[in-house]
Every structure is written in C-alpha cells, then in structure tokens.
Amino acid sequence: MADAALGDNRRALIAIIAAATIMAVSLSLSIPLVSLNLERWGYGSDVIGLMGSLPALAFLFISPVLPALTRFFGSGVMLWSSLLLGAVSIWALSLSDNIYFWFFLRLMIGMSMAVLFMISETWLNKIADEKSRGRTVAIYVSSLTLGFAFGPILINFIGAEGSLPFVISALIVLCGGLAFLPVGNQFPDLGEKGSYSIFSFVKIAPMISAATILVAFFDGSVLTLLPVYGIKNGQLLETSVLMTSALLAGNVLLQVPIGWLADKFDRTRVILGCGIVGVLGALILPFVVLEPYLLWPLLVIWGGGVVGTYTIALVVMGQVFKGGDLITATAAVNMLWGLGGLFGPAIAGTAMEVYEPHGMPLTFAAACAIFVLVAALSLRRVGKA
C-alpha cells in the first residue's frame, strides 16, 4: 500500500512539474508575440505595457475566489478547464487584431495561469516529503524558469507574424494536459475550507508574502528592464540581451542547491541569506556592468539568490500550512504575485527615468532590503518562541 502511494505521488510530481513547465513555454512564447504584433501595428509602449500587465491583474481578481471554485468543481475539472481556457484564448489571438478583444483574451490567459499554478503548487506541497521538500520545490521552480526561458527562443524558428505562432503556442498548452494522463482520476482533494481568509494571509505569514511580492517585482521589472539598463550603460544590444539570459541561468542552476540548503539548515536563515544576496547584487551591479569577468558571475548569483527567496517561501508554506489552509495560502500567494507583477515594472521604470541609469537596481536594492528586514523580524520571532 505504501509503495503504491509512493508511486502515485511520483507520477503526480512528474505531471505537476511537466504541465507547469509546458505552460511556461507557451506563455513565454505568446507574451513577446503579443508585444511584437502590437508594436508592428503602431501601438505605443504605454498600450503594450498595459497589455503586459493584464495577466497580473487577472491574478489579483481571480485568486480570492479560487479556493471556493476548487471546492465546488473539484481540482481535476479546474485543471483541465484552465488548460482549455489558456489554449483557446491564445489561439483566439490569431482570429482578430481588435485591441479590445486582445485585452479580454489576455485577461483570460491570466485567469488560466492563476488556476493552473494555484492547484499545481498546492498539490506539489501536499504530496512533497518533508525531508526533501526543499529539493522538490526547487526542481519545480527551476523547471518553470527553464520553460519561461525557452519560449522566446522558439520565435527564432517559427517567426512572429501570422496565425501560425499563436496556433503552435496554443497546441503547446494542450500538450500540458498530456502530463496529467498518467495520473488518471487521482487528482488531489482540495475541498477543505481554510481557517482564515485570503486577505489575512499577509498578517499570518509576512515573510512568505514579502518573498512573493519581491520575486514578482523582480520578474516583472528587472527581467524586462535589464536589457535597457545595459544599453544605457554603454553595452551592445546583443550583450544587454545576454544579461537577461545570465540572470535566468542563475534562476535555473541555483534553485536545487538552495533547496538542498533548505532541507539541511534552518529555512528562515537560508531565505534571509538569499535576500542579502539580492541586496548586495543590486548594489554591486552599477560598478561591474561594464566589467565582463565580474558581470556574468554576479548576474548568475544575483538571479539565483533572489528567486531562491520564492523557492524557500513555497517550502515554508508547505511546511507550515496544511489542508484547507494550504489552499488558501497558495491562493493568497497568487494574489500577491499579481500585485508585485502589476506595480513592479511601473515603479522600476519610473525610478530609471528619475535617476538614469541606476534607478532600477537601487530601487530593487531597497525592495530586497525591506524583505531582509521582514525575514530578520520573522527569525527573531521564532527565536523568542
């Protein structure tokens, strides 16, 4: 019986990681496709930026009601519905060039993302073994990042014009459903009701909340603005684009070592260390941006350290919250991710305009410093307890 349960959990883990990674590939392919098409049609950066913020807005709107919807319909129905909604919405982008229709479709894509990631991350933490929870979550985050990094590469092979790229992106989403076939009907029972509301989560888990907003801020602003930052500091366009690749490489390569540390040592201390790496990386970046031997290793370590805060936050969430509380916690994290992704690019972009060119890394250093303060206070609270 125990061996059968272990086998079911392994199949579920593989399905969760594969489906989330495939979804990430499709999303990271469709996002630049939308931007490139809007730019070609003559829309300004303000409209393109607004279009880019809509998935984050969808996270904010849908996350508070996701636990109730999952209890009513069941996790299996919700997962399959999210994949179908995502695939149909991405495909429908190829049917019309009406900007308002595209706004609606981008909201639908954001809703499908929110459902898939909430159920996947709840399920992942529900079945992860406590002794290896850090490494399990780290593999999930690394795979997800790898998927997001791979999507834009496909544009070089399939192009950005016409309906074909959107059709391919939609088919990739549907392929994510194949990952769930070996699971059969063994979807998790997420019908328990939590003992607290999604809006009280910040007070209950400030460190997890701060880590989520920080990494959403990072993904939304630093990854978007880093190539611009490189150019403003005298780097060639090709080198500036590679700076983002180096950052993503750190996200992929360093999560498993960070997860291993979280399994071996106090997790609050590990997440505090990741936050300190975020502060130092942001402060050092202006001094090494034109020093290649220092820039590339800094970007790898900086990217891995910052995203490590989210990896450990998910680990701690699975350790602390169980049953219906875990569902509510994951939905709250989704909502906070939407908040960070919505406001991060605007704040960092404005800072770069006000203090050109170093406003972006200094703003992010401040954001990391606030997180370190929250993590340190959490560590102090645990010490007193």
C-alpha angles and dihedrals in degrees: 000000000000091000091051092051090048090051091049090051092050092050090048092049092051091048094049094048094043095047094046091047093049090049089051091053091052094045094048088049096049096044096064089038089060093046094047093049093048091049090050090051090055102255117149128242090260092063092042090050092049090050089051092053095054097086089054089050089052089053089055094049102041102037097075092058099038096091091054093045091049091050091051102043101024129243095269094055091045093051095049091044091052092052092048093046091049094047095046093045093050091046091048090060086074093056100068143011093214106134094212091051088052091050089055093046092050089054090051091050089052091051092051090050092050093052095046096047096043094052094039095051093044090050092046093053092042094060101029115114112242094229093057101026092115094054093043093053090042091056089050093051092044092050091047091051091047089054092051090049094049099051098072090049089065090063088070089062104036101030128225103259131088130013099295097084091052092047090051091048091051092049090052089057091051089051086061087068090061088068090065096052095086088054091062110185094334095114117149121269103239095166098115117111119232123241093230138037126260090244094057091056094092091060093044096045110021095160094053090045093050092048091051094050091044096054093042087052088049095049094044099044115019096043090047098043102035094087089050089049091052093051092047088055094052102267121142116254092249092051092047091055090049089056088068090048091053090051091051090047089059090049090055102038102043103045096081093050088047090048090051089053089051090055093049104038141032106299096214090056091049093051090046089054091051090052092051089052087054093053095046094044092053093047094047096045096081090055097050103033090108095038106086096190090057101031099061098050090043092054092049093049094040094050093045093047096049095047087045088070089064092045091054091042090059090047093051091045091056090046096050105032125059138178116349091356090062091054091050091046093052091048089050090051089052090052092048090048089056090050094052093043092049099051102025099080093045093051095045093043092051090048090053090052094048095045106025124228105353100046093099099056092040091052090050092048087056091049091051091047090055089051091050089052091051092047092048091051090050090051090049091050091051090049092053091048 
